[in-house]
Amino acid sequence: MHLHTPTEGDGAHDLRHHGDAEVRDEGSALTDLAVNVRADTPPAWLRERIAESLGGLAAYPDGRAARAAVAQRHALPVERVLLTAGAAEAFVLLARALKVRRPVVVHPQFTEPEAALRDAGHTVDRVLLREEDGFRLDAGAVPEDADLVVIGNPTNPTSVLHPAASIAELARPGRTLVVDEAFMDAVPGEREALAGRTDVPGLVVLRSLTKTWGLAGLRIGYVLAAPETVAELERAQPLWPVSTPALAAAEVCVSPRALAEAAHAAHRIAADRAHLVAGLREFASDGLCVAEPAEGPFVLVRLPRAAAVRGHLRGLGFAVRRGDTFPGLGEEWLRLAVRDRATVNRFLQALDRAVTLADR
């Protein structure tokens, strides 16, 4: 684990590359293991609720009910909740609104926070977690004078679930601690979640409703933070930043029915992930290594000739996410979304063929 300050010419990682690029255009017919949105979503009841909201499009969006519902879901006052157009908007708001001198991003992780900070004119330091440490966090590796620290939990793409206590150790007076929990509802029991905590100074938790509910095209997420931080971020937002259909989705996605369904899905994802990992372990003799233990709805793997394997997988009908766009990873890494057992079985057969072709 070490600290790295990217220089102007440090362009090895395309911070704007995301998994959806793998399934656009000619990739749209591929079986998608590149995007971390849950398959077979949104469910019918959610689509119906969104459709019902279309009758109110003539009026300006009113986010009060959705904001109150999110606050109730996390047992927080509404002043601690800010609704956003997906978690990605929250990264831009944080980068633009907060007056920070030394932001640090813990990598490998979702690259949008660093991209947003750079776009806002900040120089960003990276704490790079290492494979030999299991991509685990060492709070002591973060510089004491960092006044903004960003970390994912569970982390995309490593699928590491950091202990909440370890992350809370990063809190300091005068420091904003941003925890991206976009995939936390895919963890059974949401163990190690910091959402809802008010005892950690400077804590900002980001949540996304697009992953579990298949709403990437609708853009809905939220920020949980101290009221003064929420107010600061809100001032940086444009008027009516979240649409009426997205507000309707937010309100229903934090309802008891939705939470119960998400909890059930989390257990199913865990079982499907175990099936995927067991299958991947069979490729150990081919040099494939799984980053374990994986706790998110995706798995990170390292294997020889990964770029060639990825290309052959496309030819065999499967899209997977290249890993070399994540700081701290290289061309030998791929990220695989967890899918149902039947899809995983087909994928493992294709992977066997792709590895053979890459070895020729």
TORKOL-4160 file (C-alpha; in steps of 0.2 Angstrom, whole numbers, padded with zeros to 4 digits, m for minus):
360
<pt num="1" X="0000" Y="0000" Z="0000"/>
<pt num="2" X="0007" Y="0017" Z="m0005"/>
<pt num="3" X="0004" Y="0035" Z="m0008"/>
<pt num="4" X="0004" Y="0041" Z="m0026"/>
<pt num="5" X="0002" Y="0058" Z="m0034"/>
<pt num="6" X="m0003" Y="0057" Z="m0052"/>
<pt num="7" X="0007" Y="0069" Z="m0063"/>
<pt num="8" X="0000" Y="0078" Z="m0078"/>
<pt num="9" X="0007" Y="0065" Z="m0090"/>
<pt num="10" X="0000" Y="0051" Z="m0079"/>
<pt num="11" X="m0013" Y="0045" Z="m0092"/>
<pt num="12" X="m0011" Y="0026" Z="m0089"/>
<pt num="13" X="m0029" Y="0025" Z="m0083"/>
<pt num="14" X="m0045" Y="0031" Z="m0092"/>
<pt num="15" X="m0055" Y="0037" Z="m0077"/>
<pt num="16" X="m0070" Y="0040" Z="m0088"/>
<pt num="17" X="m0071" Y="0022" Z="m0094"/>
<pt num="18" X="m0086" Y="0013" Z="m0087"/>
<pt num="19" X="m0093" Y="m0005" Z="m0089"/>
<pt num="20" X="m0107" Y="0001" Z="m0100"/>
<pt num="21" X="m0095" Y="0005" Z="m0114"/>
<pt num="22" X="m0093" Y="m0014" Z="m0116"/>
<pt num="23" X="m0111" Y="m0017" Z="m0120"/>
<pt num="24" X="m0114" Y="m0002" Z="m0132"/>
<pt num="25" X="m0117" Y="m0003" Z="m0150"/>
<pt num="26" X="m0110" Y="m0019" Z="m0157"/>
<pt num="27" X="m0109" Y="m0026" Z="m0139"/>
<pt num="28" X="m0128" Y="m0024" Z="m0135"/>
<pt num="29" X="m0131" Y="m0042" Z="m0140"/>
<pt num="30" X="m0119" Y="m0049" Z="m0128"/>
<pt num="31" X="m0123" Y="m0057" Z="m0112"/>
<pt num="32" X="m0118" Y="m0043" Z="m0100"/>
<pt num="33" X="m0106" Y="m0047" Z="m0086"/>
<pt num="34" X="m0098" Y="m0030" Z="m0088"/>
<pt num="35" X="m0111" Y="m0019" Z="m0079"/>
<pt num="36" X="m0115" Y="m0020" Z="m0061"/>
<pt num="37" X="m0133" Y="m0017" Z="m0062"/>
<pt num="38" X="m0144" Y="m0032" Z="m0056"/>
<pt num="39" X="m0151" Y="m0042" Z="m0070"/>
<pt num="40" X="m0169" Y="m0043" Z="m0073"/>
<pt num="41" X="m0173" Y="m0026" Z="m0066"/>
<pt num="42" X="m0182" Y="m0015" Z="m0063"/>
<pt num="43" X="m0196" Y="m0026" Z="m0056"/>
<pt num="44" X="m0214" Y="m0024" Z="m0063"/>
<pt num="45" X="m0221" Y="m0016" Z="m0047"/>
<pt num="46" X="m0207" Y="m0002" Z="m0049"/>
<pt num="47" X="m0210" Y="0000" Z="m0067"/>
<pt num="48" X="m0228" Y="0003" Z="m0064"/>
<pt num="49" X="m0225" Y="0016" Z="m0050"/>
<pt num="50" X="m0213" Y="0025" Z="m0062"/>
<pt num="51" X="m0226" Y="0025" Z="m0075"/>
<pt num="52" X="m0240" Y="0031" Z="m0063"/>
<pt num="53" X="m0229" Y="0046" Z="m0060"/>
<pt num="54" X="m0229" Y="0052" Z="m0078"/>
<pt num="55" X="m0246" Y="0060" Z="m0075"/>
<pt num="56" X="m0238" Y="0073" Z="m0065"/>
<pt num="57" X="m0224" Y="0079" Z="m0077"/>
<pt num="58" X="m0233" Y="0095" Z="m0080"/>
<pt num="59" X="m0228" Y="0101" Z="m0062"/>
<pt num="60" X="m0211" Y="0104" Z="m0056"/>
<pt num="61" X="m0203" Y="0090" Z="m0046"/>
<pt num="62" X="m0207" Y="0090" Z="m0027"/>
<pt num="63" X="m0194" Y="0080" Z="m0018"/>
<pt num="64" X="m0201" Y="0082" Z="0000"/>
<pt num="65" X="m0210" Y="0065" Z="0001"/>
<pt num="66" X="m0195" Y="0055" Z="m0006"/>
<pt num="67" X="m0183" Y="0064" Z="0005"/>
<pt num="68" X="m0193" Y="0060" Z="0020"/>
<pt num="69" X="m0194" Y="0042" Z="0015"/>
<pt num="70" X="m0175" Y="0040" Z="0013"/>
<pt num="71" X="m0173" Y="0049" Z="0030"/>
<pt num="72" X="m0185" Y="0037" Z="0038"/>
<pt num="73" X="m0177" Y="0022" Z="0030"/>
<pt num="74" X="m0160" Y="0027" Z="0039"/>
<pt num="75" X="m0168" Y="0034" Z="0055"/>
<pt num="76" X="m0161" Y="0051" Z="0051"/>
<pt num="77" X="m0169" Y="0069" Z="0051"/>
<pt num="78" X="m0173" Y="0075" Z="0033"/>
<pt num="79" X="m0159" Y="0089" Z="0035"/>
<pt num="80" X="m0146" Y="0075" Z="0034"/>
<pt num="81" X="m0153" Y="0069" Z="0017"/>
<pt num="82" X="m0149" Y="0075" Z="m0001"/>
<pt num="83" X="m0157" Y="0067" Z="m0016"/>
<pt num="84" X="m0146" Y="0067" Z="m0031"/>
<pt num="85" X="m0146" Y="0062" Z="m0050"/>
<pt num="86" X="m0137" Y="0046" Z="m0046"/>
<pt num="87" X="m0122" Y="0044" Z="m0034"/>
<pt num="88" X="m0111" Y="0051" Z="m0049"/>
<pt num="89" X="m0119" Y="0068" Z="m0047"/>
<pt num="90" X="m0114" Y="0068" Z="m0028"/>
<pt num="91" X="m0096" Y="0066" Z="m0033"/>
<pt num="92" X="m0097" Y="0082" Z="m0044"/>
<pt num="93" X="m0106" Y="0091" Z="m0030"/>
<pt num="94" X="m0093" Y="0086" Z="m0017"/>
<pt num="95" X="m0079" Y="0091" Z="m0029"/>
<pt num="96" X="m0086" Y="0108" Z="m0033"/>
<pt num="97" X="m0094" Y="0113" Z="m0017"/>
<pt num="98" X="m0082" Y="0108" Z="m0003"/>
<pt num="99" X="m0066" Y="0119" Z="0000"/>
<pt num="100" X="m0053" Y="0106" Z="0001"/>
<pt num="101" X="m0034" Y="0107" Z="0000"/>
<pt num="102" X="m0028" Y="0089" Z="0000"/>
<pt num="103" X="m0041" Y="0076" Z="m0007"/>
<pt num="104" X="m0036" Y="0058" Z="m0006"/>
<pt num="105" X="m0044" Y="0044" Z="m0015"/>
<pt num="106" X="m0042" Y="0026" Z="m0010"/>
<pt num="107" X="m0039" Y="0015" Z="m0025"/>
<pt num="108" X="m0043" Y="0003" Z="m0034"/>
<pt num="109" X="m0061" Y="0010" Z="m0034"/>
<pt num="110" X="m0074" Y="0018" Z="m0044"/>
<pt num="111" X="m0065" Y="0031" Z="m0054"/>
<pt num="112" X="m0078" Y="0045" Z="m0055"/>
<pt num="113" X="m0074" Y="0053" Z="m0038"/>
<pt num="114" X="m0056" Y="0056" Z="m0044"/>
<pt num="115" X="m0062" Y="0062" Z="m0061"/>
<pt num="116" X="m0074" Y="0074" Z="m0053"/>
<pt num="117" X="m0061" Y="0081" Z="m0042"/>
<pt num="118" X="m0048" Y="0084" Z="m0056"/>
<pt num="119" X="m0062" Y="0092" Z="m0066"/>
<pt num="120" X="m0065" Y="0104" Z="m0052"/>
<pt num="121" X="m0046" Y="0109" Z="m0052"/>
<pt num="122" X="m0040" Y="0098" Z="m0038"/>
<pt num="123" X="m0024" Y="0089" Z="m0037"/>
<pt num="124" X="m0028" Y="0072" Z="m0031"/>
<pt num="125" X="m0017" Y="0060" Z="m0021"/>
<pt num="126" X="m0020" Y="0041" Z="m0022"/>
<pt num="127" X="m0018" Y="0028" Z="m0009"/>
<pt num="128" X="m0015" Y="0012" Z="m0018"/>
<pt num="129" X="m0021" Y="m0004" Z="m0010"/>
<pt num="130" X="m0011" Y="m0019" Z="m0015"/>
<pt num="131" X="m0016" Y="m0037" Z="m0020"/>
<pt num="132" X="m0004" Y="m0045" Z="m0008"/>
<pt num="133" X="m0014" Y="m0036" Z="0006"/>
<pt num="134" X="m0030" Y="m0042" Z="m0001"/>
<pt num="135" X="m0034" Y="m0024" Z="m0006"/>
<pt num="136" X="m0038" Y="m0021" Z="0012"/>
<pt num="137" X="m0037" Y="m0004" Z="0020"/>
<pt num="138" X="m0023" Y="0002" Z="0031"/>
<pt num="139" X="m0030" Y="0018" Z="0039"/>
<pt num="140" X="m0012" Y="0023" Z="0043"/>
<pt num="141" X="m0008" Y="0024" Z="0025"/>
<pt num="142" X="m0019" Y="0039" Z="0022"/>
<pt num="143" X="m0010" Y="0056" Z="0025"/>
<pt num="144" X="m0014" Y="0065" Z="0041"/>
<pt num="145" X="m0016" Y="0081" Z="0032"/>
<pt num="146" X="m0029" Y="0074" Z="0020"/>
<pt num="147" X="m0045" Y="0084" Z="0022"/>
<pt num="148" X="m0055" Y="0074" Z="0010"/>
<pt num="149" X="m0054" Y="0055" Z="0009"/>
<pt num="150" X="m0065" Y="0044" Z="m0003"/>
<pt num="151" X="m0067" Y="0026" Z="m0001"/>
<pt num="152" X="m0079" Y="0013" Z="m0008"/>
<pt num="153" X="m0088" Y="0000" Z="0003"/>
<pt num="154" X="m0090" Y="m0014" Z="m0004"/>
<pt num="155" X="m0077" Y="m0007" Z="m0016"/>
<pt num="156" X="m0079" Y="m0008" Z="m0034"/>
<pt num="157" X="m0070" Y="m0017" Z="m0043"/>
<pt num="158" X="m0061" Y="m0027" Z="m0029"/>
<pt num="159" X="m0077" Y="m0033" Z="m0020"/>
<pt num="160" X="m0068" Y="m0030" Z="m0003"/>
<pt num="161" X="m0080" Y="m0026" Z="0011"/>
<pt num="162" X="m0070" Y="m0015" Z="0023"/>
<pt num="163" X="m0074" Y="m0016" Z="0042"/>
<pt num="164" X="m0085" Y="m0001" Z="0047"/>
<pt num="165" X="m0073" Y="0002" Z="0061"/>
<pt num="166" X="m0058" Y="0003" Z="0050"/>
<pt num="167" X="m0066" Y="0016" Z="0039"/>
<pt num="168" X="m0072" Y="0026" Z="0054"/>
<pt num="169" X="m0054" Y="0026" Z="0060"/>
<pt num="170" X="m0051" Y="0038" Z="0045"/>
<pt num="171" X="m0062" Y="0051" Z="0052"/>
<pt num="172" X="m0053" Y="0067" Z="0059"/>
<pt num="173" X="m0058" Y="0084" Z="0064"/>
<pt num="174" X="m0058" Y="0095" Z="0049"/>
<pt num="175" X="m0059" Y="0080" Z="0037"/>
<pt num="176" X="m0073" Y="0075" Z="0026"/>
<pt num="177" X="m0074" Y="0056" Z="0025"/>
<pt num="178" X="m0084" Y="0051" Z="0009"/>
<pt num="179" X="m0089" Y="0032" Z="0009"/>
<pt num="180" X="m0097" Y="0026" Z="m0007"/>
<pt num="181" X="m0110" Y="0013" Z="m0002"/>
<pt num="182" X="m0118" Y="0011" Z="m0019"/>
<pt num="183" X="m0117" Y="m0008" Z="m0018"/>
<pt num="184" X="m0120" Y="m0010" Z="0001"/>
<pt num="185" X="m0138" Y="m0016" Z="m0001"/>
<pt num="186" X="m0131" Y="m0031" Z="m0011"/>
<pt num="187" X="m0122" Y="m0036" Z="0005"/>
<pt num="188" X="m0133" Y="m0048" Z="0016"/>
<pt num="189" X="m0138" Y="m0038" Z="0032"/>
<pt num="190" X="m0129" Y="m0023" Z="0025"/>
<pt num="191" X="m0115" Y="m0027" Z="0038"/>
<pt num="192" X="m0101" Y="m0014" Z="0039"/>
<pt num="193" X="m0113" Y="0000" Z="0033"/>
<pt num="194" X="m0110" Y="0017" Z="0040"/>
<pt num="195" X="m0126" Y="0024" Z="0033"/>
<pt num="196" X="m0137" Y="0031" Z="0047"/>
<pt num="197" X="m0122" Y="0034" Z="0058"/>
<pt num="198" X="m0121" Y="0052" Z="0066"/>
<pt num="199" X="m0106" Y="0048" Z="0078"/>
<pt num="200" X="m0092" Y="0049" Z="0064"/>
<pt num="201" X="m0086" Y="0067" Z="0062"/>
<pt num="202" X="m0086" Y="0073" Z="0044"/>
<pt num="203" X="m0095" Y="0057" Z="0037"/>
<pt num="204" X="m0103" Y="0058" Z="0020"/>
<pt num="205" X="m0111" Y="0042" Z="0014"/>
<pt num="206" X="m0117" Y="0040" Z="m0004"/>
<pt num="207" X="m0130" Y="0028" Z="m0009"/>
<pt num="208" X="m0137" Y="0023" Z="m0026"/>
<pt num="209" X="m0153" Y="0015" Z="m0031"/>
<pt num="210" X="m0148" Y="0012" Z="m0049"/>
<pt num="211" X="m0138" Y="m0004" Z="m0045"/>
<pt num="212" X="m0150" Y="m0015" Z="m0036"/>
<pt num="213" X="m0166" Y="m0009" Z="m0044"/>
<pt num="214" X="m0160" Y="m0007" Z="m0062"/>
<pt num="215" X="m0162" Y="0011" Z="m0063"/>
<pt num="216" X="m0146" Y="0017" Z="m0071"/>
<pt num="217" X="m0156" Y="0026" Z="m0085"/>
<pt num="218" X="m0167" Y="0035" Z="m0072"/>
<pt num="219" X="m0152" Y="0042" Z="m0061"/>
<pt num="220" X="m0157" Y="0042" Z="m0043"/>
<pt num="221" X="m0146" Y="0041" Z="m0027"/>
<pt num="222" X="m0144" Y="0051" Z="m0011"/>
<pt num="223" X="m0131" Y="0058" Z="0001"/>
<pt num="224" X="m0132" Y="0056" Z="0020"/>
<pt num="225" X="m0122" Y="0069" Z="0029"/>
<pt num="226" X="m0122" Y="0082" Z="0043"/>
<pt num="227" X="m0135" Y="0096" Z="0039"/>
<pt num="228" X="m0122" Y="0109" Z="0036"/>
<pt num="229" X="m0114" Y="0098" Z="0023"/>
<pt num="230" X="m0130" Y="0094" Z="0015"/>
<pt num="231" X="m0135" Y="0112" Z="0014"/>
<pt num="232" X="m0118" Y="0116" Z="0006"/>
<pt num="233" X="m0120" Y="0103" Z="m0007"/>
<pt num="234" X="m0138" Y="0108" Z="m0011"/>
<pt num="235" X="m0132" Y="0126" Z="m0015"/>
<pt num="236" X="m0121" Y="0118" Z="m0028"/>
<pt num="237" X="m0136" Y="0109" Z="m0036"/>
<pt num="238" X="m0146" Y="0116" Z="m0051"/>
<pt num="239" X="m0164" Y="0118" Z="m0047"/>
<pt num="240" X="m0175" Y="0103" Z="m0048"/>
<pt num="241" X="m0160" Y="0091" Z="m0050"/>
<pt num="242" X="m0170" Y="0075" Z="m0048"/>
<pt num="243" X="m0185" Y="0071" Z="m0060"/>
<pt num="244" X="m0203" Y="0067" Z="m0054"/>
<pt num="245" X="m0201" Y="0049" Z="m0060"/>
<pt num="246" X="m0184" Y="0047" Z="m0051"/>
<pt num="247" X="m0192" Y="0054" Z="m0035"/>
<pt num="248" X="m0206" Y="0042" Z="m0036"/>
<pt num="249" X="m0194" Y="0028" Z="m0038"/>
<pt num="250" X="m0184" Y="0034" Z="m0023"/>
<pt num="251" X="m0199" Y="0034" Z="m0012"/>
<pt num="252" X="m0205" Y="0017" Z="m0016"/>
<pt num="253" X="m0187" Y="0009" Z="m0017"/>
<pt num="254" X="m0185" Y="0013" Z="0002"/>
<pt num="255" X="m0202" Y="0006" Z="0007"/>
<pt num="256" X="m0203" Y="m0010" Z="0018"/>
<pt num="257" X="m0208" Y="m0020" Z="0003"/>
<pt num="258" X="m0193" Y="m0015" Z="m0007"/>
<pt num="259" X="m0181" Y="m0017" Z="0007"/>
<pt num="260" X="m0187" Y="m0035" Z="0010"/>
<pt num="261" X="m0185" Y="m0039" Z="m0008"/>
<pt num="262" X="m0167" Y="m0031" Z="m0009"/>
<pt num="263" X="m0163" Y="m0041" Z="0007"/>
<pt num="264" X="m0169" Y="m0057" Z="m0002"/>
<pt num="265" X="m0159" Y="m0052" Z="m0018"/>
<pt num="266" X="m0143" Y="m0050" Z="m0008"/>
<pt num="267" X="m0144" Y="m0068" Z="m0001"/>
<pt num="268" X="m0147" Y="m0074" Z="m0019"/>
<pt num="269" X="m0132" Y="m0064" Z="m0025"/>
<pt num="270" X="m0121" Y="m0071" Z="m0012"/>
<pt num="271" X="m0126" Y="m0089" Z="m0017"/>
<pt num="272" X="m0123" Y="m0085" Z="m0035"/>
<pt num="273" X="m0106" Y="m0077" Z="m0032"/>
<pt num="274" X="m0101" Y="m0092" Z="m0022"/>
<pt num="275" X="m0105" Y="m0102" Z="m0037"/>
<pt num="276" X="m0096" Y="m0091" Z="m0049"/>
<pt num="277" X="m0080" Y="m0091" Z="m0038"/>
<pt num="278" X="m0080" Y="m0110" Z="m0036"/>
<pt num="279" X="m0080" Y="m0111" Z="m0055"/>
<pt num="280" X="m0067" Y="m0098" Z="m0057"/>
<pt num="281" X="m0055" Y="m0108" Z="m0045"/>
<pt num="282" X="m0055" Y="m0122" Z="m0057"/>
<pt num="283" X="m0045" Y="m0111" Z="m0069"/>
<pt num="284" X="m0030" Y="m0109" Z="m0056"/>
<pt num="285" X="m0019" Y="m0120" Z="m0067"/>
<pt num="286" X="m0022" Y="m0108" Z="m0081"/>
<pt num="287" X="m0015" Y="m0094" Z="m0069"/>
<pt num="288" X="m0032" Y="m0087" Z="m0065"/>
<pt num="289" X="m0033" Y="m0079" Z="m0047"/>
<pt num="290" X="m0049" Y="m0072" Z="m0039"/>
<pt num="291" X="m0047" Y="m0058" Z="m0027"/>
<pt num="292" X="m0055" Y="m0065" Z="m0011"/>
<pt num="293" X="m0066" Y="m0064" Z="m0001"/>
<pt num="294" X="m0078" Y="m0056" Z="m0013"/>
<pt num="295" X="m0092" Y="m0047" Z="m0005"/>
<pt num="296" X="m0100" Y="m0037" Z="m0018"/>
<pt num="297" X="m0111" Y="m0042" Z="m0034"/>
<pt num="298" X="m0095" Y="m0043" Z="m0044"/>
<pt num="299" X="m0078" Y="m0052" Z="m0044"/>
<pt num="300" X="m0061" Y="m0046" Z="m0048"/>
<pt num="301" X="m0049" Y="m0059" Z="m0056"/>
<pt num="302" X="m0031" Y="m0058" Z="m0063"/>
<pt num="303" X="m0026" Y="m0069" Z="m0077"/>
<pt num="304" X="m0013" Y="m0070" Z="m0090"/>
<pt num="305" X="m0017" Y="m0063" Z="m0107"/>
<pt num="306" X="m0033" Y="m0055" Z="m0100"/>
<pt num="307" X="m0035" Y="m0043" Z="m0114"/>
<pt num="308" X="m0035" Y="m0058" Z="m0127"/>
<pt num="309" X="m0046" Y="m0068" Z="m0116"/>
<pt num="310" X="m0058" Y="m0053" Z="m0115"/>
<pt num="311" X="m0058" Y="m0052" Z="m0134"/>
<pt num="312" X="m0062" Y="m0070" Z="m0136"/>
<pt num="313" X="m0076" Y="m0069" Z="m0124"/>
<pt num="314" X="m0084" Y="m0056" Z="m0134"/>
<pt num="315" X="m0083" Y="m0067" Z="m0149"/>
<pt num="316" X="m0091" Y="m0080" Z="m0139"/>
<pt num="317" X="m0105" Y="m0069" Z="m0134"/>
<pt num="318" X="m0100" Y="m0062" Z="m0117"/>
<pt num="319" X="m0095" Y="m0045" Z="m0111"/>
<pt num="320" X="m0084" Y="m0042" Z="m0096"/>
<pt num="321" X="m0076" Y="m0027" Z="m0088"/>
<pt num="322" X="m0058" Y="m0023" Z="m0092"/>
<pt num="323" X="m0048" Y="m0019" Z="m0076"/>
<pt num="324" X="m0034" Y="m0008" Z="m0082"/>
<pt num="325" X="m0044" Y="0008" Z="m0081"/>
<pt num="326" X="m0043" Y="0007" Z="m0062"/>
<pt num="327" X="m0028" Y="0015" Z="m0054"/>
<pt num="328" X="m0018" Y="0001" Z="m0045"/>
<pt num="329" X="m0023" Y="m0012" Z="m0058"/>
<pt num="330" X="m0015" Y="m0017" Z="m0074"/>
<pt num="331" X="m0020" Y="m0026" Z="m0090"/>
<pt num="332" X="m0021" Y="m0043" Z="m0082"/>
<pt num="333" X="m0037" Y="m0039" Z="m0072"/>
<pt num="334" X="m0055" Y="m0042" Z="m0077"/>
<pt num="335" X="m0071" Y="m0038" Z="m0067"/>
<pt num="336" X="m0085" Y="m0050" Z="m0068"/>
<pt num="337" X="m0103" Y="m0046" Z="m0063"/>
<pt num="338" X="m0112" Y="m0059" Z="m0053"/>
<pt num="339" X="m0126" Y="m0067" Z="m0063"/>
<pt num="340" X="m0138" Y="m0082" Z="m0061"/>
<pt num="341" X="m0131" Y="m0100" Z="m0060"/>
<pt num="342" X="m0137" Y="m0104" Z="m0078"/>
<pt num="343" X="m0128" Y="m0088" Z="m0085"/>
<pt num="344" X="m0113" Y="m0092" Z="m0075"/>
<pt num="345" X="m0112" Y="m0110" Z="m0081"/>
<pt num="346" X="m0113" Y="m0104" Z="m0099"/>
<pt num="347" X="m0100" Y="m0090" Z="m0095"/>
<pt num="348" X="m0088" Y="m0103" Z="m0087"/>
<pt num="349" X="m0089" Y="m0114" Z="m0103"/>
<pt num="350" X="m0085" Y="m0099" Z="m0114"/>
<pt num="351" X="m0071" Y="m0094" Z="m0102"/>
<pt num="352" X="m0063" Y="m0111" Z="m0104"/>
<pt num="353" X="m0064" Y="m0109" Z="m0123"/>
<pt num="354" X="m0057" Y="m0091" Z="m0122"/>
<pt num="355" X="m0042" Y="m0096" Z="m0111"/>
<pt num="356" X="m0038" Y="m0110" Z="m0124"/>
<pt num="357" X="m0039" Y="m0098" Z="m0139"/>
<pt num="358" X="m0028" Y="m0085" Z="m0130"/>
<pt num="359" X="m0015" Y="m0098" Z="m0126"/>
<pt num="360" X="m0013" Y="m0103" Z="m0144"/>
